[in-house]
Amino acid sequence: MRLNKRVGIETIIVSFIFILLLVVWKVAQGMFLTLQHVPQGTPLQTSGAASQVDFGHVASGSGLMITLSVGGIFLLAIAYYVVRSYVVGKNKR
């Protein structure tokens, strides 16, 4: 089986775009949740700016979740490459 260089590069680019979109989505989601958060027991302030910020529980990524995420992205890239190679090969015939 020969590897198609053009489809391989396309697969890498699509994978990076997918990862970038996931990161942008998580950042936007975090910004929205932070803007909507009102800490309990905080009286309304007239200045409009809070003097303290409550971030709550900060969870660090576990090794298992990172491994599963990287593995999932890798499997999606392989699936994309196989499908694109099949479509390109079918169109050449």
C-alpha positions as CSV (number, residue, x, y, z in Angstrom):
1,M,0.0,0.0,0.0
2,R,1.4,3.4,-1.0
3,L,0.9,6.4,1.1
4,N,-0.6,9.4,-0.6
5,K,1.5,12.4,0.4
6,R,-1.1,15.0,-0.5
7,V,-3.8,13.3,1.5
8,G,-1.4,12.8,4.4
9,I,-0.6,16.5,4.6
10,E,-4.3,17.3,4.2
11,T,-5.0,15.0,7.1
12,I,-2.4,16.7,9.3
13,I,-3.9,20.1,8.5
14,V,-7.5,19.0,9.2
15,S,-6.4,17.5,12.5
16,F,-4.7,20.7,13.6
17,I,-7.7,22.7,12.6
18,F,-9.9,20.4,14.6
19,I,-7.7,20.7,17.7
20,L,-7.6,24.5,17.2
21,L,-11.4,24.7,17.0
22,L,-11.7,22.5,20.2
23,V,-9.4,24.9,22.1
24,V,-11.2,28.0,20.9
25,W,-14.6,26.4,21.8
26,K,-13.3,25.6,25.4
27,V,-11.9,29.1,25.8
28,A,-15.1,30.7,24.6
29,Q,-17.2,28.4,26.8
30,G,-15.0,29.3,29.8
31,M,-15.3,33.0,29.1
32,F,-19.1,32.8,28.9
33,L,-19.4,30.8,32.1
34,T,-17.1,33.2,33.9
35,L,-19.1,36.2,32.8
36,Q,-22.4,34.6,33.9
37,H,-21.1,33.5,37.3
38,V,-22.3,35.3,40.4
39,P,-20.7,34.0,43.7
40,Q,-23.2,33.1,46.3
41,G,-23.6,35.4,49.3
42,T,-22.1,38.3,47.5
43,P,-24.0,41.6,48.1
44,L,-24.6,43.8,45.0
45,Q,-21.9,46.3,44.6
46,T,-22.5,49.8,43.2
47,S,-19.0,50.1,41.7
48,G,-19.7,47.3,39.1
49,A,-16.4,45.6,39.7
50,A,-15.9,42.8,42.1
51,S,-13.1,43.1,44.6
52,Q,-12.7,39.3,44.8
53,V,-13.0,36.6,42.1
54,D,-14.2,33.1,42.9
55,F,-12.8,30.5,40.6
56,G,-14.2,27.4,42.4
57,H,-12.6,24.0,41.9
58,V,-9.7,23.8,39.4
59,A,-9.2,20.3,38.1
60,S,-6.0,19.2,36.5
61,G,-6.0,16.9,33.5
62,S,-5.3,13.4,34.4
63,G,-3.0,11.2,32.4
64,L,-5.8,8.9,31.4
65,M,-7.9,11.8,29.9
66,I,-4.9,13.2,28.1
67,T,-4.1,9.7,26.7
68,L,-7.7,9.2,25.6
69,S,-7.9,12.6,24.0
70,V,-4.7,12.2,22.0
71,G,-5.7,8.6,21.0
72,G,-9.1,9.9,19.9
73,I,-7.6,12.6,17.7
74,F,-5.2,10.1,16.3
75,L,-8.0,7.6,15.4
76,L,-10.0,10.5,13.8
77,A,-7.0,11.4,11.7
78,I,-6.5,7.8,10.6
79,A,-10.2,7.5,9.7
80,Y,-10.0,10.7,7.7
81,Y,-6.9,9.6,5.9
82,V,-8.5,6.2,5.0
83,V,-11.7,7.8,3.7
84,R,-9.9,10.5,1.7
85,S,-7.5,7.9,0.2
86,Y,-10.5,5.8,-0.8
87,V,-12.3,8.7,-2.4
88,V,-9.2,10.0,-4.2
89,G,-8.4,6.4,-5.5
90,K,-12.0,5.9,-6.6
91,N,-12.0,9.2,-8.5
92,K,-8.7,8.3,-10.4
93,R,-10.2,5.1,-11.8
